Amino acid sequence: MPPTIDSSLSPFGAARATVKGEPLSADELRKTNSYMQASLYLCLGMLYLRDNPLLKEPLKTEHLKARLLGHWGSDAGQVFTYVHFNRLINKYGLDAIFISGPGHGAPAVLSQSYLEGVYSEVYPDVTEDESGMRRFFKQFSFPGGIGSHATPETPGSLHEGGELGYSISHAFGTVFDHPDLIALTMVGDGESETGPLATSWHSTKFLNPVTDGAVLPVLHLNGYKINNPTVLARISHEELEALFIGYGWKPYFVEGSDLPSMHQAMAATLERCVEEIRSYQKQARTSGQPFRPRWPMIVLRSPKGWTAPRDVSGHHLEGFWRAHQIPIPDVATNKEHLAVLESWMRSYKPEELFTKNGKLIPELKTIAPKGNARMSANPITNGGRKTSLLLPDFRDYALSVNPGITSAGSMGNMAVWLRDVVAKNQQNFRLFGPDETESNKLGEVYKAGKKVWLGDYLPEDEDGGNLAFAGRVMEMLSEHTVEGWLEGYVLSGRHGMLNSYEPFIHIIDSMVNQHCKWIEKCLEVEWRNKVSSLNILLTATVWRQDHNGFTHQDPGFLDVVANKSPEVVRIYLPPDGNCLLSVMDHCYRSENYVNVVVADKQNHLQYLNMDDAIAHCTKGVGIWEWASTFADEEPDLVMACCGDVVTAEALAATALLREHLPELKIRFVNVVDLFKLISHIDHPHGLTDKAYKAIFTDDKPIIFNFHSYPWLVHRLTYKRPGSINIHVRGYKEKGNIDTPIELAIRNQTDRWSLAIDAIDRLPGLKNRGGVIRQKLEDEQIAAKNAAFENGIDPANLRDWSWPYPAPAEGAGNKVIDAAMSKLGLGGEDKPATAVVGTSE
């Protein structure tokens, strides 16, 4: 027997709603419905038409686009929700934005910005008349036009909704520290099946009703994805309600398809939700006591492709998966279906909604809010009202360094500076992380702002829990959620940083990819304001995951980021603590980038005093004279490195070569800015070939010890002068439970492997090199055996430091200064404040 059909799951019929009432007058109901019809007419026009925008003549195939692209399925539900919230913006003077989770329903959002007049304000050639409407229709999903999602070209959008799952986390990011903001957020029922979305419902446990705004989610339960039913649309009403009660929300239901009754139900329900939000906030702000309310949300069950024909040629359309994309795809070849489309479009009565010239009639024009109260004009969706960070002078936090000898915790020292950044920016900076801030040696920040926590408390939390209702650190063990919060926070005009273990940042590869694409497109949109950069600090790095083993060893996020637009991405690998301070200061001052900084959290050797660190980071790459031999002469070999741990091993390899081959002329090069390796033709940070040759040479062996996978360096240096001479060592997927040195040996990034690589590439050594090679292999075997026998590296390796005298103060960059000066590059050791940190 077929299963019993639960009539409560049907999206059809008169409205069924939790909240009863009919708040709309007959005139308000008529105008609201007419405004919705005008919007839906524009939605269909965007999908189908390139001409005859007002249907002043019978619809013909030549009026249609040659390719029909876009999505209809969620448009009506989104328009319905948007229009009803406009009434409340006007009534209560709300500050609100609209986030379209099912962003493929972009026609809904675009139609609203056009009707509100915002689209014509930012695109003056798309006028509010017949000619402008024709252009508006044609450009949608059209070459040279705009995309099919809520892209950066869309006024009022800060969430594209192409890759699904991030609407709720983005929405919460926007309302943190925006106490008067409501983020009205449409959540697709297909989107709700994604892991990131499912986890993000817990965001209420981190929302402070005193200092933050509110998110009002509307779960758009239209029943279908591309070709399948949605999970939440096919469970009982009771189970669905219990799900959201369990998440901590108070769900209100609005279900049906009959427009008059649905308008009244939605008007009453949205108003109830707004009243509850305002009541909770007033209670918390009046008493000064934050608490976690059961915030309201709405479940809107309406038909997929609502207001489309129910059936076409004997097949279901409205209320079925066929309405998802282009609802009637063959109108260019099927005259019967062309007639159906025309009849459908005319059912909205465009001649009653628009004047003969194509303007929205005056009585409908008054429905929309005015000025920045229009959700498509809200400044928060365009970089907010961004103010610069108040940054303490990072030079005041400098480590005192004896190069290659001093050992210190770079991360712990930077945390002191970060603490003061937090202290100076209590309303516009937050630190985000997936339960790793303390582990990453950043716990000093808790002195300026604790971890936000609106869940319940236990007595033991007083013993180092560092929890608070009002704090500046956002931690939840969901990389997707904290990254979404950070993206929303940054896109709405604030500043922040995500700190994460390096191996598990891959969980958000695709999220970061999408953010990069968003920023890249924003650069092409003239009216888009700059936003602060998205900063990602990776630590607990591969070379110190010896204790956790193979699963925790993966530095490949750099490969993911390196694939993105050179106009957007930046990658820094500071070798020590002073360089880390310089890099972080730079990243916090930058705009419209995704900055990835890789630095380990353990104690390591330190190499540069602060002045030299600033100069080194500003240039992005440099020759370290103190670590080189015969620095003023033509080198026999270049020993290069990029990354903190691999720098120590490269330095130790140099010391071995200096011990065994004291006459060898070695140039020691360190890279901070990874994109210095690529040509300036392909990346704005890239060195010219002349500058590259001045540092790396074009005719000498280059042993390059790299933090990540070695093939990335080969890729970046492709076609560089002398690229055939580069021999790169890096992580090669060789790992287990190791000691640090044994892990390096497995991947041939250890000092002995590097020294052997150098000997193998110096044919002038002849037979002499073989004897030295043998000694190095013996030392390497001994180190490996010691690790296997004792479970720890020998003390002389753990505590190794540079065995040669320190240089005079400030001498670390003379050679590179001289070389680059000849090429008209570089500058003084201490650059101007505008470029302190790293090259732009």
Long-range contacts (C-beta under 8 A, 24 or more apart in sequence): 6-236, 6-237, 8-236, 8-237, 8-255, 9-233, 9-234, 9-236, 9-237, 9-301, 11-221, 11-222, 11-223, 11-255, 11-256, 11-257, 11-301, 11-302, 11-303, 11-304, 11-319, 12-256, 12-257, 12-303, 12-319, 13-256, 13-257, 13-258, 14-256, 14-258, 14-261, 15-254, 15-255, 15-256, 15-258, 15-261, 15-262, 15-264, 15-265, 16-253, 16-254, 16-255, 16-256, 16-265, 17-252, 17-253, 17-254, 17-255, 17-265, 17-268, 17-269, 18-251, 18-252, 18-253, 18-254, 18-269, 19-252, 19-265, 19-268, 19-269, 19-272, 20-268, 21-264, 21-268, 22-264, 22-268, 23-264, 23-267, 23-268, 23-271, 24-263, 24-264, 24-267, 28-87, 29-260, 29-263, 29-264, 31-363, 31-364, 31-367, 32-83, 32-84, 32-87, 32-263, 32-267, 32-367, 33-259, 33-260, 33-263, 34-352, 34-353, 34-364, 35-83, 35-115, 35-364, 35-367, 36-76, 36-79, 36-80, 36-83, 36-259, 37-348, 37-349, 37-353, 38-111, 38-115, 38-348, 38-350, 38-353, 38-354, 38-360, 38-364, 39-79, 39-82, 39-83, 39-108, 39-111, 39-112, 39-115, 40-75, 40-76, 40-79, 40-111, 40-307, 40-348, 41-345, 41-348, 41-350, 41-353, 42-107, 42-110, 42-111, 42-114, 42-115, 42-133, 42-136, 42-137, 43-72, 43-75, 43-76, 43-79, 43-107, 43-108, 43-111, 44-72, 44-107, 44-341, 44-344, 44-345, 44-348, 45-133, 45-136, 45-137, 45-345, 46-70, 46-107, 46-110, 46-111, 46-136, 46-137, 46-140, 46-141, 47-72, 47-107, 47-140, 47-141, 47-326, 48-137, 48-326, 48-331, 48-341, 48-345, 49-134, 49-137, 49-138, 50-134, 50-137, 50-138, 50-142, 51-134, 51-138, 53-130, 53-133, 53-134, 53-136, 53-137, 53-358, 54-130, 54-133, 54-350, 54-351, 54-354, 54-356, 54-358, 55-342, 55-345, 55-346, 55-350, 55-351, 58-342, 59-338, 59-341, 59-342, 59-345, 61-331, 61-332, 61-338, 64-331, 64-332, 65-138, 65-142, 66-332, 67-141, 68-326, 68-329, 68-331, 68-332, 69-141, 69-142, 69-148, 69-326, 70-104, 70-106, 70-107, 70-140, 70-141, 70-148, 70-325, 70-326, 71-102, 71-104, 71-105, 71-106, 71-107, 71-148, 71-324, 71-325, 72-105, 72-107, 72-305, 72-308, 72-323, 72-324, 72-325, 72-326, 72-327, 73-102, 73-105, 73-222, 73-224, 73-304, 73-305, 73-323, 73-324, 73-325, 73-327, 74-102, 74-104, 74-105, 74-108, 74-186, 74-188, 74-220, 74-222, 74-304, 75-105, 75-107, 75-108, 76-108, 76-302, 76-305, 76-306, 76-307, 77-186, 77-220, 77-222, 77-300, 77-302, 77-306, 78-102, 78-105, 78-108, 78-109, 78-186, 78-220, 79-108, 79-111, 79-112, 80-262, 80-266, 80-300, 80-302, 80-306, 81-184, 81-186, 81-218, 81-220, 81-266, 81-270, 81-300, 82-108, 82-109, 82-112, 82-184, 82-375, 83-112, 83-367, 84-263, 84-266, 84-267, 84-270, 85-184, 85-270, 85-375, 86-367, 86-368, 86-369, 86-375, 87-267, 87-367, 88-270, 88-271, 88-274, 89-369, 89-373, 89-375, 90-369, 90-373, 92-274, 92-278, 93-373, 94-182, 94-274, 94-373, 95-178, 95-180, 95-181, 95-182, 95-213, 95-373, 95-378, 95-380, 96-181, 96-182, 96-183, 96-184, 96-375, 96-378, 97-156, 97-158, 97-174, 97-181, 97-182, 97-183, 97-184, 97-375, 97-378, 97-380, 97-381, 98-156, 98-184, 98-185, 98-186, 98-375, 98-376, 99-158, 99-159, 99-167, 99-170, 99-171, 99-174, 99-183, 99-184, 99-185, 99-186, 100-150, 100-157, 100-159, 100-161, 100-167, 100-186, 101-159, 101-161, 101-164, 101-167, 101-168, 101-185, 101-186, 101-187, 101-188, 101-191, 101-197, 101-220, 102-161, 102-164, 102-186, 102-187, 102-188, 102-190, 102-191, 102-220, 103-149, 103-150, 103-157, 103-159, 103-160, 103-161, 103-162, 104-148, 104-149, 104-161, 104-162, 105-161, 106-140, 106-147, 106-148, 106-149, 106-150, 106-151, 106-154, 106-161, 107-140, 109-150, 109-154, 109-156, 109-157, 109-376, 110-136, 110-140, 110-146, 110-150, 110-154, 112-156, 112-375, 112-376, 113-154, 113-155, 113-156, 113-376, 115-360, 115-364, 115-365, 115-368, 116-368, 116-369, 116-374, 116-375, 116-376, 116-377, 117-368, 117-374, 118-155, 118-156, 118-374, 118-376, 118-377, 119-155, 119-376, 121-377, 122-155, 122-527, 128-358, 128-359, 128-360, 129-357, 129-358, 129-359, 130-357, 130-358, 131-358, 132-358, 133-354, 133-358, 151-521, 152-518, 152-521, 152-522, 152-524, 152-525, 152-528, 153-521, 153-525, 155-376, 155-377, 155-381, 156-374, 156-375, 156-376, 156-377, 156-378, 156-381, 157-381, 158-380, 158-381, 158-382, 158-488, 158-491, 158-492, 159-488, 160-514, 160-518, 162-514, 163-510, 163-511, 163-514, 164-188, 164-190, 164-191, 164-194, 164-197, 165-191, 165-194, 165-195, 165-196, 165-197, 165-200, 165-480, 166-196, 166-197, 166-200, 166-480, 166-484, 166-487, 166-511, 166-514, 167-191, 167-197, 168-197, 168-200, 168-201, 168-203, 168-215, 168-217, 168-484, 169-196, 169-200, 169-203, 169-480, 169-481, 169-483, 169-484, 169-485, 169-487, 169-488, 170-484, 170-487, 170-488, 170-491, 171-215, 171-217, 171-488, 172-200, 172-203, 172-206, 172-207, 172-215, 172-484, 172-485, 172-488, 173-484, 173-485, 173-486, 173-487, 173-488, 173-489, 173-490, 173-491, 173-492, 174-213, 174-380, 174-488, 174-489, 174-491, 174-492, 175-207, 175-212, 175-213, 175-214, 175-215, 176-207, 176-212, 176-213, 176-430, 176-474, 176-485, 176-488, 176-489, 176-494, 177-211, 177-212, 177-427, 177-428, 177-430, 177-489, 177-494, 178-212, 178-213, 178-380, 178-384, 178-492, 179-210, 179-211, 179-212, 179-213, 179-281, 179-285, 180-213, 181-213, 181-214, 181-380, 182-213, 182-214, 182-215, 182-216, 182-274, 182-277, 183-213, 183-214, 183-215, 183-216, 184-216, 184-218, 184-375, 185-215, 185-216, 185-217, 185-218, 186-218, 186-220, 187-217, 187-218, 187-219, 187-220, 188-220, 189-219, 189-220, 189-221, 189-222, 189-223, 189-225, 189-230, 189-231, 189-232, 189-233, 190-224, 190-225, 190-226, 190-230, 192-219, 192-230, 192-231, 192-232, 193-230, 193-231, 193-232, 195-480, 196-478, 196-480, 196-481, 196-484, 196-511, 199-476, 199-478, 199-480, 199-481, 200-478, 200-480, 200-481, 200-484, 201-244, 201-247, 201-248, 201-249, 202-247, 202-248, 202-476, 202-478, 202-481, 203-481, 203-485, 204-247, 204-248, 204-249, 204-292, 204-295, 204-454, 205-248, 205-292, 205-453, 205-454, 205-455, 206-452, 206-453, 206-454, 206-474, 206-476, 206-485, 207-292, 207-295, 207-454, 208-284, 208-290, 208-452, 208-454, 208-469, 208-470, 209-280, 209-281, 209-283, 209-284, 209-285, 209-290, 209-291, 209-293, 210-281, 210-284, 210-285, 210-288, 210-289, 210-290, 210-469, 210-470, 211-290, 211-470, 214-277, 214-280, 214-281, 214-295, 215-295, 216-273, 216-274, 216-277, 216-295, 216-296, 216-297, 216-298, 217-249, 217-297, 217-298, 218-297, 218-298, 218-299, 218-300, 219-297, 219-298, 219-299, 219-300, 220-300, 220-302, 221-255, 221-299, 221-300, 221-301, 221-302, 222-301, 222-302, 222-303, 222-304, 222-305, 222-306, 223-301, 223-303, 223-304, 223-319, 224-304, 224-320, 224-321, 224-323, 224-324, 225-321, 225-324, 226-321, 226-324, 226-325, 227-321, 227-324, 228-321, 229-321, 233-301, 240-299, 244-297, 244-299, 245-294, 248-292, 248-294, 248-295, 249-294, 249-295, 249-296, 249-297, 250-276, 250-294, 250-295, 250-296, 250-297, 251-296, 251-297, 251-298, 251-299, 252-296, 252-297, 252-298, 252-299, 253-298, 253-299, 253-301, 254-298, 254-299, 254-300, 254-301, 255-299, 255-300, 255-301, 255-302, 256-301, 256-302, 257-302, 257-303, 257-306, 257-319, 259-307, 262-302, 266-300, 269-298, 270-298, 272-296, 273-297, 273-298, 290-454, 290-469, 290-470, 291-454, 292-454, 292-455, 308-344, 309-340, 309-344, 312-337, 312-340, 313-337, 379-493, 380-492, 380-493, 381-491, 381-492, 382-527, 382-528, 382-529, 383-491, 383-492, 383-493, 383-528, 383-529, 383-530, 383-531, 384-491, 384-492, 384-493, 384-494, 384-531, 385-493, 386-493, 386-494, 386-529, 386-530, 386-531, 386-532, 387-428, 387-493, 388-589, 389-421, 389-424, 389-425, 389-428, 389-429, 389-495, 389-532, 389-588, 389-589, 390-424, 390-425, 391-421, 391-424, 391-585, 391-588, 391-589, 392-417, 392-420, 392-421, 392-424, 394-581, 394-582, 394-584, 394-585, 395-581, 395-610, 395-614, 397-581, 398-578, 398-581, 398-609, 398-610, 398-613, 399-576, 399-577, 399-578, 399-606, 399-610, 400-609, 401-576, 401-578, 401-606, 401-607, 401-608, 401-609, 402-606, 402-806, 403-606, 403-607, 403-608, 403-609, 403-624, 403-626, 403-627, 403-802, 403-806, 403-807, 403-812, 404-605, 404-607, 404-626, 404-627, 404-651, 404-801, 404-802, 404-804, 404-806, 405-605, 405-801, 405-802, 405-806, 406-605, 406-606, 407-603, 407-604, 407-605, 407-606, 407-799, 407-801, 408-577, 408-603, 408-604, 408-606, 409-441, 409-577, 409-601, 409-602, 409-603, 409-604, 410-574, 410-576, 410-577, 410-580, 410-599, 410-600, 410-604, 410-606, 410-644, 411-440, 411-441, 411-442, 411-539, 411-580, 411-599, 411-600, 411-601, 412-441, 412-444, 412-601, 413-577, 413-580, 413-581, 414-442, 414-577, 414-580, 414-581, 414-584, 414-599, 415-441, 415-442, 415-443, 415-444, 415-445, 416-444, 417-581, 417-584, 418-442, 418-444, 418-445, 418-584, 419-444, 419-445, 419-447, 419-448, 420-448, 421-588, 422-448, 422-449, 422-472, 423-448, 423-449, 425-495, 426-472, 428-493, 428-494, 428-495, 429-472, 429-494, 429-495, 429-496, 430-472, 430-473, 430-474, 430-485, 430-486, 430-489, 430-494, 430-496, 431-472, 431-473, 431-474, 431-496, 431-497, 431-499, 432-473, 432-474, 432-475, 432-482, 432-483, 432-485, 432-486, 432-489, 432-496, 432-497, 432-498, 432-499, 433-473, 433-474, 433-475, 433-482, 433-498, 433-499, 433-500, 434-475, 434-476, 434-477, 434-478, 434-479, 434-482, 434-500, 434-504, 435-475, 435-476, 435-477, 436-475, 436-499, 436-500, 436-501, 436-540, 437-473, 437-475, 437-499, 438-466, 439-501, 439-540, 439-601, 440-499, 440-501, 440-537, 440-539, 440-540, 440-601, 441-539, 441-601, 442-499, 445-472, 445-473, 446-473, 448-472, 449-473, 451-475, 479-504, 479-505, 479-507, 479-508, 480-507, 480-508, 480-511, 483-508, 483-511, 483-512, 484-511, 486-534, 487-511, 487-515, 487-534, 490-531, 490-532, 490-533, 490-534, 491-518, 491-531, 493-531, 493-532, 494-532, 495-532, 495-588, 496-532, 496-535, 497-535, 497-536, 497-537, 497-587, 497-588, 498-534, 498-535, 498-536, 498-537, 499-537, 499-539, 500-536, 500-537, 500-538, 500-539, 501-538, 501-539, 501-540, 501-552, 502-538, 502-539, 502-540, 502-541, 502-542, 502-545, 502-554, 502-555, 502-557, 502-598, 503-540, 503-542, 503-545, 503-551, 503-552, 503-553, 503-554, 503-555, 505-536, 505-538, 505-557, 506-554, 506-556, 506-557, 506-560, 509-557, 509-560, 512-536, 512-560, 512-561, 512-594, 513-560, 513-564, 515-594, 516-561, 516-564, 516-565, 516-568, 516-569, 516-594, 517-564, 519-568, 519-592, 519-593, 519-594, 520-564, 520-565, 520-567, 520-568, 522-592, 523-567, 523-568, 523-592, 530-591, 530-592, 531-591, 531-592, 532-588, 532-590, 532-591, 533-587, 533-588, 533-590, 533-591, 533-592, 533-593, 533-594, 533-595, 534-593, 534-594, 534-595, 535-584, 535-587, 535-588, 535-595, 535-597, 536-594, 536-595, 536-596, 536-597, 537-584, 537-597, 537-599, 538-596, 538-597, 538-598, 538-599, 539-598, 539-599, 539-600, 539-601, 540-600, 540-601, 541-598, 541-599, 541-600, 541-643, 541-644, 541-645, 541-707, 542-707, 542-708, 542-731, 542-735, 543-600, 543-643, 543-645, 543-646, 543-707, 543-731, 543-740, 543-743, 543-744, 543-749, 544-600, 544-601, 544-602, 544-645, 544-740, 545-735, 546-735, 546-737, 546-738, 546-739, 546-740, 546-742, 546-743, 547-737, 548-737, 549-735, 549-736, 549-737, 549-738, 550-735, 550-736, 553-731, 553-733, 553-735, 553-743, 555-598, 555-707, 555-708, 555-709, 555-730, 555-731, 556-708, 556-709, 557-596, 558-596, 558-598, 558-674, 558-707, 558-708, 558-709, 558-712, 559-708, 559-709, 559-712, 561-594, 561-596, 562-674, 562-712, 562-715, 562-716, 564-594, 566-675, 566-678, 566-682, 566-683, 566-684, 566-685, 567-684, 568-592, 568-593, 568-594, 569-593, 569-594, 569-596, 570-594, 570-595, 570-596, 570-673, 570-675, 570-685, 571-596, 571-598, 571-673, 571-674, 571-675, 572-596, 572-597, 572-598, 572-617, 572-672, 572-673, 572-674, 572-838, 573-597, 573-598, 573-599, 573-642, 573-643, 573-644, 573-671, 573-672, 573-674, 573-707, 574-599, 574-617, 574-644, 574-672, 575-607, 575-608, 575-641, 575-643, 575-644, 575-647, 575-670, 575-672, 576-604, 576-605, 576-606, 576-607, 576-608, 576-613, 576-644, 576-647, 577-606, 578-606, 578-608, 578-609, 578-610, 578-612, 578-613, 578-614, 579-607, 579-608, 579-613, 579-616, 579-617, 579-672, 581-610, 581-613, 582-610, 582-613, 582-614, 582-617, 582-618, 582-836, 582-837, 582-838, 583-617, 583-672, 583-837, 583-838, 584-837, 585-836, 585-837, 586-617, 586-836, 586-837, 586-838, 587-837, 589-837, 590-840, 598-643, 598-707, 599-644, 600-644, 600-645, 604-644, 604-645, 604-648, 605-647, 605-648, 605-651, 605-801, 605-802, 607-647, 607-651, 607-670, 608-812, 609-809, 609-810, 609-812, 611-810, 611-829, 611-830, 612-810, 612-812, 612-813, 612-829, 614-829, 614-830, 614-831, 614-836, 614-837, 615-813, 615-817, 615-828, 615-829, 615-830, 615-831, 616-670, 616-672, 616-812, 616-813, 617-672, 617-673, 617-837, 617-838, 618-827, 618-831, 618-835, 618-836, 618-837, 618-838, 618-839, 619-813, 619-816, 619-820, 619-825, 619-826, 619-839, 620-671, 620-672, 620-673, 620-675, 620-676, 620-685, 620-838, 620-839, 621-669, 621-670, 621-671, 621-672, 621-673, 621-676, 621-677, 621-687, 621-695, 621-816, 622-669, 622-670, 622-695, 622-812, 622-813, 622-816, 623-667, 623-668, 623-669, 623-695, 623-813, 623-815, 623-816, 623-819, 624-668, 624-669, 624-670, 624-812, 624-813, 625-807, 625-811, 625-812, 625-813, 625-814, 625-815, 626-806, 626-807, 626-811, 626-812, 627-651, 627-654, 627-668, 627-802, 628-654, 628-666, 628-667, 628-668, 628-815, 629-654, 629-658, 629-662, 629-664, 629-665, 629-666, 630-665, 630-666, 631-667, 631-814, 631-815, 632-815, 633-665, 634-665, 635-665, 635-666, 635-667, 635-697, 635-700, 636-664, 636-665, 636-666, 636-700, 636-762, 636-764, 637-664, 637-665, 637-666, 637-667, 637-700, 637-701, 637-702, 637-703, 637-758, 637-761, 637-762, 638-666, 638-667, 638-669, 638-696, 638-697, 638-700, 638-701, 638-702, 638-703, 639-666, 639-667, 639-668, 639-669, 639-703, 639-705, 639-754, 639-758, 640-668, 640-669, 640-670, 640-671, 640-696, 640-702, 640-703, 640-704, 640-705, 641-669, 641-670, 641-671, 641-704, 641-705, 641-706, 642-670, 642-671, 642-672, 642-674, 642-704, 642-705, 642-706, 642-707, 642-713, 643-705, 643-706, 643-707, 643-708, 644-707, 645-707, 645-740, 645-744, 646-705, 646-706, 646-707, 646-729, 646-730, 646-749, 647-705, 648-800, 649-705, 649-744, 649-749, 649-750, 649-751, 649-754, 650-703, 650-705, 650-751, 650-754, 651-802, 652-751, 652-800, 653-703, 653-705, 653-751, 653-752, 653-754, 653-755, 653-758, 655-751, 655-802, 655-803, 655-804, 656-751, 656-752, 656-755, 656-776, 657-755, 657-758, 657-759, 658-804, 660-755, 660-772, 660-775, 660-776, 661-765, 661-772, 664-762, 667-697, 667-700, 667-815, 669-695, 669-696, 672-838, 673-838, 673-839, 674-716, 675-716, 677-713, 677-716, 677-717, 677-720, 678-716, 678-717, 679-719, 679-720, 684-840, 685-839, 688-823, 689-720, 689-721, 690-823, 691-820, 691-823, 691-825, 692-720, 692-721, 693-721, 693-722, 694-819, 694-820, 694-822, 694-823, 695-816, 695-819, 696-720, 696-722, 696-726, 697-722, 697-725, 698-722, 698-725, 699-725, 700-725, 701-725, 701-727, 701-758, 701-761, 701-762, 702-726, 702-727, 703-727, 703-729, 703-754, 703-757, 703-758, 703-761, 704-728, 704-729, 705-729, 705-730, 705-749, 705-754, 706-730, 706-749, 707-731, 725-761, 727-757, 727-761, 729-753, 729-754, 729-757, 738-787, 739-787, 739-791, 739-792, 739-793, 740-793, 740-798, 741-783, 741-784, 741-787, 741-793, 741-797, 742-783, 742-784, 742-787, 742-788, 742-793, 745-780, 745-783, 745-784, 750-780, 750-783, 752-776, 752-777, 752-779, 752-780, 752-783, 753-780
